[in-house]
Amino acid sequence: MLVDTHCHLGDERFDDDRSQVVGRARDAGVGHVVVIADTLAATTRAIELANEHGLSATAGVHPHAATSWTPRVAQAIEQAVGDPTVVAIGEAGLDYYYDNSPREVQRKVFAAQLELAARRDLPIVVHSRDADDDMVALLEDSDATVVLHSFSSGNDVLQAGLDRGCYISFSGMVTFRNWRNVDAVRAVASDRILVETDAPYLAPVPYRGQRNEPAFVARVAAKVAELRGVVVAELARQTTANAARCFGPRVTLQPN
């Protein structure tokens, strides 16, 4: 069994065949999917889909949408946490590559969600791109359980994540020819490594350039296992146990 710990199942690219996507995941041995939110509207949708398909959801605001964060949105996100399908805060974090929101606003909104995660005793799913220094500083100031999703950051973020016991998740990027972060894949402790698709983005080889979907997490797991020098069955066992420890027992439910 595998757990896809990061999938944007509410994305419109799944509108035509969402149920079939969930079915293909189940048939491929993907025992659970965490449906990721990146706005308040996406949080509502993630919860709907998690309830409909027997999956899990997150509640949060992505750095691209940080300017949407208001007291009303903050209150609504906290209320959403009360739904039993919600297993994490996020996707939250910092993105200085696109800078779709002012950096000061990104930091403020990320800090607010780190505080919420710590206070509600939930993990927080973290997006980090080209913001290593500020990411390290904010992580060091937080007591939240952190998932560094689709890891591709530099050594400073990696070391900070290793030092504070973050869960570190790898996506289809590990299968790309230009992937250069092999040391990171090998450095993560066996009880802290996760796998994900980030679907519909980052489809692994041989599907690169196509729409990604949860069934393809098997390709990610195979490559991570290869890079770590373990058999796929052992990697699947490790990452599934880690997902259950991080997100809770709900991730042991089979999708409908």
C-alpha positions in Angstrom: 0.0 0.0 0.0 1.1 3.6 -0.8 -0.2 6.9 0.4 -0.2 9.9 -2.0 0.4 12.6 0.6 -0.2 15.5 -1.7 -2.7 15.7 -4.5 -4.8 18.7 -5.7 -7.8 16.5 -6.5 -10.1 19.5 -6.6 -8.3 20.9 -9.6 -10.5 21.5 -12.6 -8.3 19.2 -14.7 -10.0 16.3 -12.8 -13.5 17.5 -13.4 -14.2 15.1 -16.3 -13.0 11.9 -14.6 -12.4 12.4 -10.9 -14.1 9.2 -9.8 -12.1 7.2 -12.3 -8.9 8.8 -11.1 -9.7 7.7 -7.6 -10.5 4.2 -8.9 -7.3 4.0 -10.8 -5.4 5.0 -7.7 -7.1 2.3 -5.7 -6.3 -0.3 -8.4 -2.7 0.8 -8.5 -2.3 0.0 -4.8 -2.6 3.6 -3.5 -4.5 3.1 -0.3 -5.1 6.7 0.5 -4.9 10.2 -0.9 -4.5 13.5 1.0 -6.5 16.2 -0.9 -4.6 19.4 -0.7 -6.1 22.9 -0.3 -4.4 26.2 -1.3 -7.2 28.7 -0.8 -10.3 29.0 1.4 -12.5 27.8 -1.6 -10.1 24.9 -2.2 -10.4 24.0 1.4 -14.1 23.7 1.2 -13.7 21.6 -2.0 -11.1 19.4 -0.5 -13.3 18.6 2.4 -16.2 17.8 0.1 -14.1 15.4 -1.9 -12.5 13.8 1.1 -16.0 13.1 2.5 -17.3 11.8 -0.9 -14.4 9.5 -1.6 -13.2 8.4 1.8 -10.0 10.5 1.6 -8.3 13.1 3.8 -8.2 16.9 3.3 -6.1 19.9 4.3 -7.1 23.4 5.2 -5.0 26.4 4.3 -3.7 29.2 2.0 -0.8 28.9 -0.4 1.8 31.7 -0.5 0.5 32.6 -4.1 -2.8 33.5 -2.5 -1.4 35.1 0.7 -3.1 38.4 -0.1 -6.5 36.7 0.3 -5.8 36.1 4.0 -8.1 38.2 6.2 -9.5 37.7 9.7 -12.6 36.2 8.1 -10.5 33.7 6.1 -8.4 32.9 9.1 -11.5 32.2 11.1 -13.0 30.1 8.3 -9.8 28.0 8.0 -9.8 27.3 11.7 -13.5 26.3 11.6 -12.7 23.9 8.7 -10.1 22.2 10.9 -13.1 20.9 12.9 -14.1 18.6 10.0 -13.0 15.0 10.7 -11.5 14.7 7.3 -9.0 17.5 7.8 -5.6 16.1 8.8 -3.3 19.0 8.2 -2.9 22.8 7.7 -1.7 24.0 4.3 -0.5 24.1 1.7 1.3 27.1 3.2 4.7 28.5 3.0 6.9 30.9 1.0 7.5 31.3 -2.8 10.0 33.9 -3.8 10.3 32.5 -7.3 7.0 33.7 -8.6 6.4 36.4 -5.9 2.6 36.3 -6.6 2.2 37.9 -3.1 4.4 40.4 -1.4 7.1 38.6 0.6 6.2 40.4 3.8 2.6 39.2 3.4 3.8 35.7 2.7 5.8 35.5 5.8 2.9 36.9 7.9 0.4 34.4 6.5 2.8 31.5 6.8 3.6 32.4 10.4 -0.1 32.5 11.2 -0.7 29.1 9.8 2.4 27.7 11.6 0.8 29.0 14.8 -2.6 27.5 14.0 -1.0 24.1 13.2 0.9 24.1 16.5 -2.1 25.2 18.5 -4.4 22.6 16.9 -1.8 19.9 17.1 -1.9 19.3 13.3 1.0 18.9 10.9 1.5 21.7 8.3 2.2 21.0 4.7 4.9 23.4 3.6 5.7 24.9 0.1 9.1 26.4 -0.2 10.7 27.9 -3.3 13.7 30.2 -3.5 13.1 31.4 0.1 15.6 29.3 2.0 16.8 31.8 4.6 13.4 33.0 5.6 12.0 29.4 5.6 14.8 28.2 7.9 14.1 31.2 10.3 10.4 30.6 10.4 10.7 26.9 10.9 13.2 27.4 13.8 10.6 29.6 15.5 7.8 27.1 15.3 6.8 24.0 17.3 4.5 22.7 14.6 5.0 19.3 12.9 6.2 20.1 9.4 5.9 18.3 6.1 8.4 19.8 3.5 6.4 18.8 0.4 7.9 18.1 -3.0 11.3 18.8 -1.6 13.7 20.6 -3.9 15.2 23.2 -1.6 18.8 23.8 -0.8 21.0 22.3 1.9 20.1 24.9 4.5 16.4 23.9 4.4 17.3 20.2 4.2 19.5 20.5 7.3 17.0 22.5 9.2 14.3 19.9 8.3 16.6 17.0 9.4 17.6 18.8 12.6 14.0 19.5 13.7 12.6 16.1 12.6 10.4 17.4 9.7 8.7 14.9 7.4 10.2 15.3 4.0 8.2 14.3 0.9 9.4 13.7 -2.6 7.4 14.0 -5.8 7.8 13.0 -9.5 10.7 15.4 -9.8 13.0 12.6 -8.5 12.4 10.8 -11.8 13.4 13.7 -14.0 16.7 13.5 -15.9 17.8 16.8 -14.4 17.2 15.9 -10.8 20.3 16.8 -8.8 19.2 16.3 -5.2 19.9 12.6 -4.8 21.7 13.3 -1.5 18.5 14.7 0.0 16.6 11.6 -0.9 19.2 9.5 0.8 19.7 11.8 3.8 16.1 11.6 5.2 15.6 9.2 8.1 13.5 6.2 7.3 10.8 7.3 9.8 10.5 10.8 8.2 10.3 10.1 4.4 7.0 10.5 2.4 6.0 10.2 -1.2 3.5 12.3 -3.2 2.4 13.2 -6.7 1.5 16.9 -6.3 -1.1 16.0 -9.0 -2.1 17.3 -11.5 1.5 18.8 -11.6 4.9 17.2 -11.9 3.9 13.9 -13.5 6.8 11.4 -13.2 8.6 9.8 -16.1 7.3 8.2 -18.3 4.2 10.5 -18.0 6.1 13.8 -17.8 4.2 16.5 -19.6 0.8 14.8 -19.0 -1.7 15.4 -16.3 -0.4 13.7 -13.1 -2.7 11.6 -10.9 -2.5 9.7 -7.7 -1.9 6.3 -9.3 1.5 7.6 -10.5 2.8 7.8 -7.0 4.0 4.2 -7.5 6.5 5.6 -10.0 7.8 8.0 -7.4 8.1 5.3 -4.8 10.0 3.1 -7.2 12.5 5.8 -7.9 12.9 6.8 -4.3 13.4 3.2 -3.4 16.1 2.8 -6.1 17.9 5.9 -4.9 17.9 4.8 -1.3 18.9 1.2 -2.1 15.8 -0.5 -0.7 13.1 -2.7 -2.3 9.9 -1.0 -3.2 7.8 -3.0 -0.8 10.0 -1.8 2.1 9.8 1.8 0.9 6.0 1.5 0.6 5.8 0.1 4.2 8.0 2.9 5.6 6.2 5.7 3.8 2.7 4.5 4.7 3.7 4.1 8.3 5.1 7.6 8.3 2.0 9.0 6.7 -0.2 7.4 9.4 2.1 8.8 12.1 2.1 12.3 10.6 -1.5 12.7 9.5 -3.2 10.2 11.8 -5.0 6.9 11.4 -7.4 8.2 8.8 -4.8 7.7 6.1 -5.2 3.9 6.6 -8.8 4.2 5.1 -9.2 2.8 1.6 -10.7 5.3 -1.0 -14.3 4.7 -2.1 
